[in-house]
Every structure is written in C-alpha cells, then in structure tokens.
Amino acid sequence: MTVAAPAPTRQRLLDATTELLAEGGYAAATVAALTARAGVASGTLYRHFSSKEELFVEIFRNLSGRELDAMRDAARSEGEPLDRLVAAIDAFARRALSEPRVAWALLAEPVDALVDAERLEYRRRYRDLVVDLLPNASPALAAAIVGGVGEALVGPTSQPPASPQARAALIEEIKAFARRAASP
C-alpha cells in the first residue's frame, strides 16, 4: 500500500487559508491559525509569501476565478443573450448563497488594500462578461448590473437567509432585477 506524499508546503498554506476563509472569513485566517492548520511554523508563511496580504490576494484570485468560470459555464447555454446573462447570474447567486462565508469574503468583508484592488479588477472582469453576453450593453450598464447583483448579496452572505425558500426567493428577485436592468 502506497501512502500519498503530503502536499507541498505552499499548497498546504493555500488550502488551510481557503478552509479558514470558508469557516470564518478573512478574520479567521490569522497567521497562527492558518499555519497551525497547514502544520507548519508561523515563519514558514513568509518563505512562500512576502506577506499575509499577498497570500490573501492569491486566494482571492483563485476563488474569484472559480466563480467567474462558473458564470461563463452557465452562460454557455443556448438562448437569447438576456437568458444567458440570467443563467450566469443565477449560477453566481446560487453559489454565493451555498458558500456564504466565502461569498462575503469575496464581495465585501473588510480586508487590506491589496485584496480591495483585486476586488476592483474582478468587478471589471464580471462587467466584461456582461458586456460579452449583451453586446448592446454599455460598460456602465454592465457595471451597474454587476454592482446591483453584488450589493443584493452582501447582506444575505453576511447573515444568510434562514430557509431554502428565502434563498430561492432572493435568487429570483436578483434575476428579475438583472432582466429588467438589461432589457431594452
């Protein structure tokens, strides 16, 4: 029987940080907590990342990239551009509400300036996806849709809706908003 080798230290740090983020947001991902979870000494973090903020930026990129990919996949459905946009937004909202702590961290949790700069970059990428899906939409309209969808999820991801019915109703409201905003 072969025993799998442990993951390289850098990957263990990334995995530990991602787990802590899902459990309690950036606030839970202290250096002590994430290095303990990764099974390394606190100083080991700085052999792989210049700072905890740099680690958070890499985590943010990984997780936000995953969400953007899921939206793109959902938008590949057949149909009119508006239907494809609504499918992408449906996927985003469902995923956000299924992992509310991660979504809160990505959308709005107070954190350092480096992560905030990445948030702005990813908002541009989400905006560009909307423009790609709705060729007649201006970048300003696409940004407004992205901002509206994100804002609608800020409260519910900081304190998730109590019931599946409440989550489903919220998703339907968000999709209706996007449909109205993007309709000619």
C-alpha positions in Angstrom: 0.0 0.0 0.0 1.4 3.4 -1.0 0.8 6.4 1.2 0.3 9.7 -0.7 3.0 12.3 0.0 1.9 15.4 1.8 1.1 18.4 -0.4 4.0 20.8 -0.8 4.1 23.5 1.9 2.9 26.4 -0.3 -0.2 24.4 -1.3 -0.9 23.4 2.3 -0.8 27.1 3.2 -3.2 27.9 0.4 -5.5 25.1 1.3 -5.5 26.0 5.0 -6.3 29.6 4.2 -9.1 28.6 1.9 -10.6 26.4 4.6 -10.4 29.1 7.3 -11.9 31.7 4.9 -14.9 29.3 4.4 -15.3 28.9 8.1 -14.9 32.4 9.3 -13.8 34.8 6.6 -10.5 36.7 6.4 -10.8 37.5 10.1 -10.4 33.8 11.0 -7.4 33.4 8.8 -4.8 34.7 11.2 -1.2 33.7 10.6 -1.3 31.5 13.7 -4.5 29.8 12.7 -3.5 29.1 9.1 0.0 27.9 9.8 -1.4 25.6 12.5 -3.9 24.3 10.1 -1.2 23.8 7.5 1.0 22.1 10.1 3.9 24.5 9.7 5.7 27.1 11.8 4.5 30.7 11.6 7.6 31.9 9.9 7.2 29.3 7.1 4.4 31.5 5.6 7.0 34.2 4.8 9.2 31.8 2.9 6.3 31.3 0.4 4.6 34.7 0.5 6.0 38.1 1.2 3.1 38.9 3.5 -0.2 37.5 4.7 -1.9 40.1 2.3 -0.1 38.5 -0.7 -1.4 35.1 0.4 -4.9 36.6 0.6 -4.6 38.1 -2.9 -3.7 34.7 -4.3 -6.6 33.1 -2.5 -8.9 35.9 -3.7 -7.7 35.3 -7.3 -8.2 31.6 -7.1 -11.7 31.8 -5.6 -12.9 34.7 -7.8 -11.6 33.0 -10.9 -13.5 29.9 -10.0 -16.7 31.9 -9.7 -16.1 33.7 -13.0 -15.5 30.4 -14.7 -18.8 29.0 -13.2 -20.6 32.1 -14.6 -19.1 31.6 -18.0 -20.0 27.9 -18.0 -23.6 28.8 -17.1 -23.7 31.4 -19.8 -22.8 28.9 -22.5 -26.4 27.7 -22.5 -28.5 28.1 -25.7 -30.8 31.0 -25.9 -31.1 34.7 -26.2 -28.3 36.9 -24.8 -30.6 38.1 -21.9 -31.4 34.4 -21.0 -27.7 33.6 -21.0 -27.0 36.6 -18.7 -29.7 35.5 -16.3 -28.3 31.9 -16.3 -24.9 33.3 -15.4 -26.3 35.5 -12.6 -28.4 32.5 -11.3 -25.2 30.4 -11.1 -23.4 33.2 -9.3 -26.2 33.9 -6.8 -26.7 30.2 -6.1 -23.0 29.6 -5.5 -22.8 32.6 -3.3 -25.6 31.5 -1.1 -24.3 27.9 -0.9 -21.0 29.2 0.5 -22.0 32.4 2.2 -18.8 33.0 4.2 -16.6 32.7 1.1 -19.0 34.9 -0.9 -19.0 37.5 1.9 -15.2 37.5 1.9 -15.1 37.9 -1.8 -17.8 40.5 -2.1 -17.4 42.8 0.9 -15.6 41.7 4.0 -13.3 44.4 5.2 -9.7 43.5 4.4 -6.5 45.1 3.3 -6.0 47.4 0.3 -4.3 44.7 -1.8 -7.4 42.5 -1.8 -9.6 45.5 -2.4 -7.6 46.3 -5.5 -8.2 42.7 -6.7 -11.9 43.1 -6.0 -12.0 46.1 -8.4 -10.1 44.0 -11.0 -12.6 41.2 -10.7 -15.6 43.6 -10.9 -14.2 44.7 -14.2 -13.9 41.1 -15.3 -17.5 40.4 -14.3 -18.5 43.6 -16.1 -16.7 42.5 -19.2 -18.5 39.2 -19.1 -21.9 41.0 -19.0 -20.7 43.2 -22.0 -19.8 40.0 -23.8 -23.2 38.4 -23.1 -25.1 41.6 -24.0 -23.2 43.2 -26.9 -25.5 46.2 -26.9 -24.9 46.9 -23.2 -22.6 49.8 -22.4 -19.8 49.1 -19.9 -21.6 51.5 -17.5 -24.8 49.4 -17.7 -22.9 46.2 -17.3 -21.1 47.6 -14.2 -24.4 48.7 -12.7 -25.8 45.2 -13.2 -22.7 43.6 -11.6 -22.8 46.1 -8.7 -26.5 45.6 -8.2 -26.2 41.8 -8.1 -23.2 42.0 -5.7 -24.9 44.5 -3.4 -28.0 42.4 -3.3 -25.9 39.5 -2.0 -23.8 41.5 0.6 -26.4 41.3 3.4 -27.5 37.7 2.7 -24.0 36.4 2.7 -23.0 38.2 5.9 -26.1 36.7 7.6 -27.6 34.0 5.2 -31.3 33.7 4.7 -32.7 31.2 7.2 -34.6 28.9 4.8 -34.1 27.4 1.4 -37.3 29.2 0.3 -35.9 32.6 1.4 -32.7 31.9 -0.6 -34.7 30.8 -3.7 -36.9 33.9 -3.5 -33.8 36.1 -3.2 -32.3 34.5 -6.3 -35.5 35.1 -8.2 -35.5 38.7 -7.2 -31.9 39.2 -8.3 -32.6 37.5 -11.7 -35.7 39.7 -12.2 -33.6 42.8 -11.4 -30.9 41.8 -13.9 -33.5 41.0 -16.5 -35.2 44.4 -16.1 -31.9 46.3 -16.0 -30.7 44.7 -19.2 -33.9 44.8 -21.1 -34.1 47.4 -23.9 
